[in-house]
Amino acid sequence: MAAQSERVQTQSPESTNSVVASTDSSTTPGAERTPRRSGRPSDGPSVASRFAPYLLLLPAIAATLVLLLWPLVETAVVSFQNLNKRQFIQHLTEWTGFSNYTDQLGSSEFWTITLRTVVFTAVNVVLIMVFGTLVGLLLNILGKGMRLLLSVGLLLAWAMPVVAATTVYTWLFDQNFGVVNWFLDKLGWHSMAHFNWTSGQYSTFFVIILLIVWQSVPFVAFNMYAGLTTIPKELYEAARMDGAGSAKIWTSVIYPIMKPFLLATTFLEVIWVFKAFTQVYLINKGGPDGLTRTLPVHAFLEGIGSQHFGVGSAIAVLTILMLAALMAYYFRIILKQEDEL
């Protein structure tokens, strides 16, 4: 047994050295084993997979080109022509260059209508954003039953077609049979019993603004409520524990989180209100005496109404350029926010 133990002791250093040597040899760079190749090609995605997203986008691109880009190009082409009723019937093409644009840009009427459109848009957007935000906050604090009832009412107002809503408002504010005049007469304002709401500039604009705000508030309210549901309740509880009131919670918790939404929604409303046509035209066709004309209505009345198609096209192109300038400013702000993030 002693001899056997001595043999084990004399052999253990050699075995240890051999293990260490084998370990060192396995860790040397030259002794690394080359990984096996599976035999599959490693050239990346195939050509079909690379072009598949573009093929899926082709229907949308084709629809955009046909329904949007082509009419826009045709409008721009007509804006450089003297195209009136005579030229239209005889199929004549009279190129006038930039004369339609210079005539409009040098016209005081055009700039008056432009200023009116800007003020009209600003008033509508402010009212829409204020009331839409307040209704969204109300949806966030109401109970389930009341929230459902209010949501149904907002949805019905939002889903109503613009022509149908304008017709309803025309009936409501009718001079002889309107519900609004009847209600105001019952409240004691007897002078309003047969008041003509479309006889003056400001009263006509009041009806138009009320209609546009009524139909636009649901969009802002629903989006505001959806954004509020993403804010953790712990933030509200922490703010209240610090003694913050409703105003402080808005400025410190809600507004910083909802700022991108408010910015995007504001610019969307600016675009939608700026190009609003149906409500303004159907209420009083830009009257009385053209005092409620906005740029879209002005382009339509000059182009289709007066059959000065070249002039109307020039006004339409100028309106599009103004909207493009607004969109460029909006995208600049968005890119700036992404850089800050």
Order of alpha helices (4+ residues) and beta strands (2+ residues): alpha-alpha-alpha-alpha-alpha-alpha-alpha-alpha-alpha-alpha-alpha-alpha-alpha-alpha-alpha-alpha
